[in-house]
Amino acid sequence: MPRIAVRRKASTPIGNNNNEELDAPKRKLQRTAYQLPLPERSHVVGRALVCGQGDMGQLGLGDDESKFERKRPALVDSIENVVDVRAGGMHNLVLTLEGTVYSFGCNDEGALGRDSSEDGSEFEPHPVELPGKVLKISTGDSHSASLLEDGRVFAWGSFRDSHGNMGLTLEGNKRLPINVLPDMVCCDIASGADHLVILTCSGKVFTVGCAEQGQLGRVSLRSATGESRRGKTELLRPGEVVIKRGKPVEAIWATNYCTFLRESQTGKIWAFGLNNYKQLAYAKDLATIINPVDTKFENVKQIAGGQHHTLILKNDGSCYSIGRSDYGRLGLGTLKGDITELQSIKGLSDKFVVCVSCGEAQSFALTDDGKLYSWGMGSNYQLGTGSDDDAFEPVQIISKQTEGKRIVRVSSGGQHSIFLVESEVQPTTDSNADVKTNGDSKMEETNVTESKKEVEQKETAENNETGKGAAKRGRKKK
């Protein structure tokens, strides 16, 4: 007789006669939505200093031609309580502790965000009217942007491509601020020469502007010309950058024609844009990268760059450069060729760098003791060293306006630079003591023995040479 299978009952756990826990469905793990906080406006208050060429008003010192050129940092005395500064192509933005933005410089395409019809008003700082207090600012060649306390992003001016003016939106230039990403709460902004990058609090990245060098990270080269079926819609309407199998983004940076993103959790750095001098550190022989690629950078704190070079600041305070070497912009001494792999800047190896910044072909590094070093193209005195010679290695900026004070911010445009120096004098060592700076490519140490009185006398003589400054408008180097 065949055996009949008997279904066994589930046994009851010893010491527990209640089967409710066994019968209850398993709980699903709930994902916590990624959320980045809004940044805080800096509380370090100072004054703005400028140097370089100011024939378009970008120095903010007035329309007196004798002030159109400053070889060393000069005080913009009309603005107080400054907490941030940004240099565009030929204009500047300054942010105050109260959350007010001031602008000055070239306003041909609306980069100042305000009326400049009054004669000479672009040569002096004036406030930009915005519907709220501002946390962060950014500038490009002909556009500006600001992040408000409520997470809205407002921009003004225009983007440009190889054909000329693109407009800021499909409607054209915007001479007054407009909300560029409605219904989104954002926490960071970054401007390239002609593109804007926006990071939302949910870790999403949006880009808008010119895409000819791949800097938007989401547009094909055919569409980048604006000649596709969609025209300029893809370019001038903010679109999301998608990273396949990527994590939410926690930080963004923009150079003239490149964009860099830092992924949360992994710290991975994604990049896209112009790579003709390997400024993206992407090994493949591609001049333009239109979609995000992994750079293999590690432990990155900040990224800055100019037209054809990139600086990488790591968490340990070390600084690296890559890309085109002309004019000394890499800070690696006199080189015969360009650099296609990250190289440590030896002139900063004994210093702890906390911030880096770049102009078109010049670079800056700010150290933890409040000292500022510059190198690269100096033909318009944008290095702030008092010389129009190119610097091939980092040189400390010494000026009566920075004597005994800490420099806390730096930004540079095409032919000018702007700095933020703390208002209060900080305790320092004897400022008249010898300072070691880097000289030629052999990195010989040069003793700088100028006393405060000697520096002041030298600056006065330099700034009185108005004839040379009035006649000089372009670069002397090609």
Long-range contacts (C-beta under 8 A, 24 or more apart in sequence): 33-202, 34-202, 34-203, 34-248, 34-264, 35-201, 35-202, 36-187, 36-199, 36-200, 36-201, 36-202, 36-203, 36-250, 37-187, 37-201, 38-135, 38-149, 38-151, 38-185, 38-187, 38-201, 39-135, 39-136, 39-147, 39-187, 39-188, 40-135, 41-83, 41-84, 41-95, 41-97, 41-99, 41-133, 41-134, 41-135, 41-136, 42-83, 42-84, 43-83, 43-97, 44-83, 44-408, 44-422, 45-81, 45-82, 45-83, 45-97, 45-422, 45-423, 46-82, 46-83, 46-405, 46-408, 46-409, 46-420, 46-421, 46-422, 46-423, 47-75, 47-76, 47-77, 47-79, 47-80, 47-82, 47-420, 47-421, 47-423, 48-75, 48-76, 48-79, 48-82, 48-85, 48-94, 48-418, 48-419, 48-420, 49-73, 49-74, 49-75, 49-76, 49-399, 49-401, 49-402, 49-418, 49-419, 49-420, 49-421, 50-74, 50-76, 50-92, 50-416, 50-417, 50-418, 50-419, 51-381, 51-382, 51-383, 51-384, 51-416, 51-417, 51-419, 52-380, 52-381, 52-382, 52-384, 52-413, 52-415, 52-416, 52-417, 53-380, 53-381, 53-382, 53-415, 53-416, 53-469, 53-472, 53-473, 54-123, 54-416, 55-473, 56-90, 56-91, 56-105, 56-106, 56-122, 57-91, 57-104, 57-105, 57-106, 57-122, 57-123, 57-124, 58-87, 58-90, 58-91, 58-92, 58-104, 58-105, 58-106, 58-413, 58-415, 58-416, 59-416, 60-92, 60-104, 60-105, 60-123, 60-124, 60-125, 61-123, 62-120, 62-123, 62-124, 63-120, 63-123, 63-124, 65-466, 65-469, 65-470, 66-466, 66-469, 66-470, 68-469, 68-470, 69-381, 69-466, 69-468, 69-469, 69-470, 69-472, 70-381, 70-463, 71-381, 71-386, 71-387, 71-388, 71-459, 71-462, 71-463, 72-381, 72-384, 72-385, 72-386, 72-397, 72-399, 72-401, 72-459, 72-462, 73-384, 73-397, 73-399, 73-401, 73-402, 73-419, 73-421, 74-401, 74-463, 75-401, 76-125, 78-124, 78-125, 79-125, 80-423, 82-420, 83-420, 84-136, 84-137, 84-409, 84-420, 85-409, 85-410, 85-411, 85-418, 85-419, 85-420, 86-137, 86-138, 86-139, 86-144, 86-411, 86-418, 87-139, 87-359, 87-411, 87-412, 87-413, 87-416, 87-417, 87-418, 88-139, 88-140, 88-141, 88-142, 88-143, 88-144, 88-191, 88-413, 89-140, 89-141, 89-142, 89-193, 89-413, 89-414, 90-141, 90-413, 90-414, 90-415, 90-416, 91-139, 91-144, 91-413, 92-139, 92-411, 92-413, 92-416, 92-418, 93-128, 93-137, 93-138, 93-139, 93-144, 93-146, 94-125, 94-418, 95-134, 95-136, 95-137, 98-133, 99-132, 99-133, 99-134, 99-135, 99-149, 100-127, 100-133, 100-134, 101-127, 101-128, 101-130, 101-134, 101-137, 101-146, 102-126, 102-127, 102-128, 103-128, 103-144, 107-175, 108-142, 109-142, 109-143, 109-157, 109-158, 109-160, 109-165, 109-173, 110-142, 110-156, 110-157, 110-158, 110-168, 110-173, 110-174, 110-175, 110-176, 111-139, 111-142, 111-143, 111-144, 111-156, 111-157, 111-158, 112-144, 112-156, 112-157, 113-144, 113-156, 113-157, 113-175, 113-176, 113-177, 114-176, 115-175, 128-156, 128-177, 129-176, 129-177, 130-154, 130-177, 131-177, 136-188, 136-189, 137-189, 138-189, 138-190, 138-191, 138-196, 138-254, 139-191, 139-411, 139-413, 140-191, 140-192, 140-193, 140-194, 140-195, 140-196, 140-209, 141-193, 141-194, 141-414, 142-194, 143-168, 143-191, 143-194, 143-196, 143-209, 144-191, 145-180, 145-189, 145-191, 145-196, 146-177, 146-189, 147-186, 147-187, 147-188, 147-189, 150-185, 151-184, 151-185, 151-186, 151-187, 151-201, 152-179, 152-181, 152-182, 152-185, 152-186, 153-179, 153-180, 153-181, 153-184, 153-186, 153-189, 153-198, 154-178, 154-179, 154-180, 155-180, 155-196, 159-194, 159-195, 159-196, 159-208, 159-209, 159-210, 159-235, 159-236, 160-194, 160-210, 161-194, 161-210, 161-212, 161-226, 162-212, 166-194, 166-209, 166-210, 166-226, 166-232, 166-235, 166-236, 167-232, 167-236, 168-236, 169-236, 169-237, 170-232, 170-233, 170-236, 170-237, 180-208, 180-238, 181-206, 181-238, 188-251, 188-252, 189-252, 190-252, 190-253, 190-254, 190-259, 191-254, 192-254, 192-255, 192-256, 192-257, 192-258, 192-259, 192-273, 193-256, 193-257, 193-307, 195-254, 195-259, 196-254, 197-252, 197-254, 197-259, 198-238, 198-252, 199-249, 199-251, 199-252, 202-248, 203-247, 203-248, 203-249, 203-250, 203-264, 204-240, 204-248, 204-249, 205-240, 205-241, 205-249, 205-252, 205-261, 206-238, 206-239, 206-240, 206-241, 207-238, 207-239, 207-241, 207-259, 208-235, 208-236, 208-237, 208-238, 208-239, 209-235, 209-236, 210-235, 211-235, 211-290, 213-257, 213-258, 213-273, 213-274, 213-288, 214-272, 214-273, 214-274, 214-288, 214-289, 214-290, 215-254, 215-257, 215-258, 215-259, 215-272, 215-273, 215-274, 216-241, 216-259, 216-272, 217-241, 217-259, 217-272, 217-273, 217-290, 217-291, 217-292, 218-242, 218-290, 218-291, 219-290, 220-290, 221-288, 221-290, 224-290, 241-272, 241-292, 243-270, 243-292, 246-270, 246-292, 253-302, 253-303, 253-304, 253-305, 255-279, 255-303, 255-304, 255-305, 255-306, 255-310, 255-358, 256-305, 256-306, 256-307, 256-360, 257-307, 258-305, 258-310, 260-295, 260-303, 261-292, 262-300, 267-298, 267-299, 267-300, 268-294, 269-294, 269-295, 269-296, 269-297, 269-300, 269-303, 270-294, 270-295, 271-295, 274-308, 276-308, 277-308, 277-309, 277-323, 277-324, 277-338, 277-340, 278-322, 278-323, 278-338, 278-339, 278-340, 278-341, 279-305, 279-308, 279-309, 279-310, 279-322, 279-323, 279-324, 280-310, 281-310, 281-322, 281-341, 281-342, 283-340, 297-342, 302-355, 302-356, 304-356, 304-357, 304-358, 304-363, 305-358, 306-358, 306-359, 306-360, 306-361, 306-362, 306-363, 306-376, 307-360, 307-361, 308-361, 309-358, 309-361, 309-363, 311-356, 311-358, 311-363, 311-365, 312-342, 313-353, 313-354, 313-355, 313-356, 317-351, 317-352, 317-353, 317-354, 317-368, 318-344, 318-348, 318-349, 318-353, 319-344, 319-345, 319-348, 319-353, 319-356, 319-365, 320-344, 320-345, 321-345, 321-363, 326-361, 327-361, 327-362, 327-376, 327-377, 327-390, 327-477, 328-375, 328-376, 328-377, 328-390, 328-391, 328-392, 328-393, 329-358, 329-361, 329-362, 329-363, 329-375, 329-376, 329-377, 330-363, 331-363, 331-375, 331-376, 331-392, 331-393, 331-394, 332-392, 332-393, 333-392, 333-393, 333-440, 333-441, 333-442, 333-443, 334-392, 334-440, 334-441, 345-394, 346-443, 347-373, 347-375, 347-393, 347-394, 347-438, 347-443, 348-373, 348-394, 355-409, 355-410, 357-410, 357-411, 357-412, 358-412, 359-412, 359-413, 359-414, 359-417, 360-412, 360-413, 360-414, 362-412, 362-417, 364-410, 364-412, 364-417, 365-394, 366-407, 366-408, 366-409, 366-410, 369-406, 370-405, 370-406, 370-407, 370-408, 370-422, 370-426, 371-396, 371-407, 372-396, 372-397, 372-402, 372-407, 372-410, 372-419, 373-397, 374-417, 377-475, 377-477, 379-475, 379-476, 379-477, 380-415, 380-416, 380-472, 380-475, 382-412, 382-413, 382-415, 382-416, 382-417, 383-417, 384-417, 384-419, 386-458, 386-459, 386-462, 388-476, 390-477, 392-440, 392-441, 393-438, 393-439, 393-440, 393-441, 393-443, 394-437, 394-438, 395-437, 395-438, 396-435, 396-437, 396-448, 398-435, 398-448, 398-450, 398-455, 399-455, 399-459, 400-452, 400-455, 400-456, 400-459, 403-431, 403-452, 403-455, 404-428, 404-431, 415-475
